[in-house]
Amino acid sequence: MSREKQLDSSRMGTEHEGRLLLSLAVPMMLSMLVQALYNVVDSIYVSWVSENCLSALSLAFPAQNIMIGLGTGTGVGVSTLAARALGRGDREGAGRVAGNAVTLSLCCWALMAVFGLFAAKPFIYSQTADAEIRAFGDSYLQIVTIGSVFLYLEICVERLLQSTGLSRLSMWTQMAGAVTNIVLDPVFIFGWLGLPAMGTAGAAVATVIGQAVGASLGFFFHFKYNHELPISLRGMKLSGRLVGEIYRIGFPSILMMGIGSVTNYLMNRILIAFTSTAIAVYGGYFKLQSFFFMPVFGMNNAMIPVIGYNFGACHPQRIHRTVRFGVLYAECFMLLGFLAFQLLPQQLLGVFHPSAEMLTIGTAALRRISWSFLLAGFCIIAGSACQALDRPGASFMVSVLRQLVVLIPAAWLLSRTGDVNAIWWAFPIAELMSLAASAVFLRSAMRNMEKSLALRAMDEDG
């Protein structure tokens, strides 16, 4: 802890970019891996109840993804603006960003609570006519949305810690919530310690409690150690200008998560025409791939404040090097994912107690989809770099191209073959298009950044 207290935001403008990115990213990546673990544990436990429970979580996932997207998108805007303010030496402005972030988190929760009360059931029912799957999915989705206040506060405080380089404390916050979830899952799902067996509803209750623990610990760390970003009641009063800036940067992330949710919803509709087992496979795939994608997202979370700080401090070469290291590290993780899915698909699927049909469909799915991993690392880093460099629309355009323009139409066309396993080829096809678009947008964002900083330097010299 003594080392954490010595850290301050200035190291983002002086330390070697590769070492800096790793030192900030490794704690986030570890906590993301724990997050991935508890996501998988949720699915493992409910798969012991029945395959329909696993399918129900898959049907709830698109709405849950939107819920998370609201928080992470807001967090992208908050961390970017806070880091820029600190880079300029404007601690008062950084404090206003922090206060507005807390208030916006509560607004996001209110929105999702209304969804949980009035729209969760219609959302689940629109995807399946199976009464058991409907019941499992509805109960899970209502609980996680109505209880999402802790999710939003946890994401908020984690981004505030990350903005000043206190990523190790952010890691402990995430890990505390994840471990709590993992421990409580079987208690509520199976009815241990004299409690009633709650199935998918129990998984949701454990999730909410874990988020509450994470948020509480995060705010403890923030008020004790994160003095560069003070939160005050005056700072919590929403500023139209700040809110506009936060969502100008972060809204593309929300839209991208929203597009991902629409994509998952439509994929569920395509797959259910074959068998509900294909839905279970699709849900299982998302849980497994998170072991490799979540660390890359952790790299993103570390990279954004570094780029934001050096943008505010007018250090273009440091931004270039940070992006290059980010791509290198991300591709290494995605290569590991590709090899695991190619060589060990049956072993990976085995954790979900699969039926013979699920194992057959799932093996083909993991091997075919994982070809997209080889391209995804660059695309993810490029999108986040564009957001941090005031080109947030680029990420949105790439996401639209990949998922709505290419992935869903390709999956639908491949489904017309009558072979459910042909659908999985849509993923690498879509990622190839994403790679080309991401390269174009990243190059444009870098050139625009150089011109902007050059003009700023001329103005300051003048």
Sequence and secondary structure as in RCSB ss.txt:
>XXXX:A:sequence
MSREKQLDSSRMGTEHEGRLLLSLAVPMMLSMLVQALYNVVDSIYVSWVSENCLSALSLAFPAQNIMIGLGTGTG
VGVSTLAARALGRGDREGAGRVAGNAVTLSLCCWALMAVFGLFAAKPFIYSQTADAEIRAFGDSYLQIVTIGSVF
LYLEICVERLLQSTGLSRLSMWTQMAGAVTNIVLDPVFIFGWLGLPAMGTAGAAVATVIGQAVGASLGFFFHFKY
NHELPISLRGMKLSGRLVGEIYRIGFPSILMMGIGSVTNYLMNRILIAFTSTAIAVYGGYFKLQSFFFMPVFGMN
NAMIPVIGYNFGACHPQRIHRTVRFGVLYAECFMLLGFLAFQLLPQQLLGVFHPSAEMLTIGTAALRRISWSFLL
AGFCIIAGSACQALDRPGASFMVSVLRQLVVLIPAAWLLSRTGDVNAIWWAFPIAELMSLAASAVFLRSAMRNME
KSLALRAMDEDG
>XXXX:A:secstr
 HHHHH  GGGGGTS HHHHHHHHHHHHHHHHHHHHHHHHHHHHHHHHH HHHHHHHHHHHHHHHHHHHHHHHHH
HHHHHHHHHHHHTT HHHHHHHHHHHHHHHHHHHHHHHHHHHHTHHHHHHTT   HHHHHHHHHHHHHHHHTTHH
HHHHHHHHHHHHHTT HHHHHHHHHHHHHHHHHHHHHHHHT TT    THHHHHHHHHHHHHHHHHHHHHHHHHH
 TTS   TTTTS  HHHHHHHHHHHHHHHHHHHHHHHHHHHHHHHHHTT HHHHHHHHHHHHHHHHHHHHHHHHH
HHHHHHHHHHHHTT HHHHHHHHHHHHHHHHHHHHHHHHHHHH HHHHHGGG   HHHHHHHHHHHHHHGGGHHH
HHHHHHHHHHHHHTT HHHHHHHHIIIIIIIIHHHHHHHHTTT GGGGGGHHHHHHHHHHHHHHHHHHHHHHHHH
HHHHHHHHHHH 
